[in-house]
């Protein structure tokens, strides 16, 4: 399971629960870039090394999160059912 959502701190968060790995990381937009808080956790790094060795999964998740966070008002409508 991979889920992207707005957490209780109003941050964009990704929860990965896949192949025995269970971790979360957040996208914090800053100027022209972003910081991915939690991307240096042991579980994240092990997932990156053993499961996502070509970087495709996590890179794509970070790209999607960055694009969502780049929308000025994403916090207002993200996660609302339509």
Phi, psi and omega in degrees: 000134173231126184225132175247129185203168174272121182277181184293344177264013180065028177254153175278120187236147175240129177248120178249122175228093190209135174054038179086358178257141181216105182210164179229151171212156185242151175254118178247110182286134178216109180060242182263004181225200180207153173250138179251092183291128181102353182283359175250012178289157181302313181297317179300311183294322177293318177301315180298320183284316189262329183255313186255051187295340176266358176078004186292316184294303184291324177298317179294320177298316179296321178299313180299314181297320179298317180294321177296313182292340180284343177282123188307320186251030184301327183294332184288324187239356183293129178090355178287141176280143182246000000 
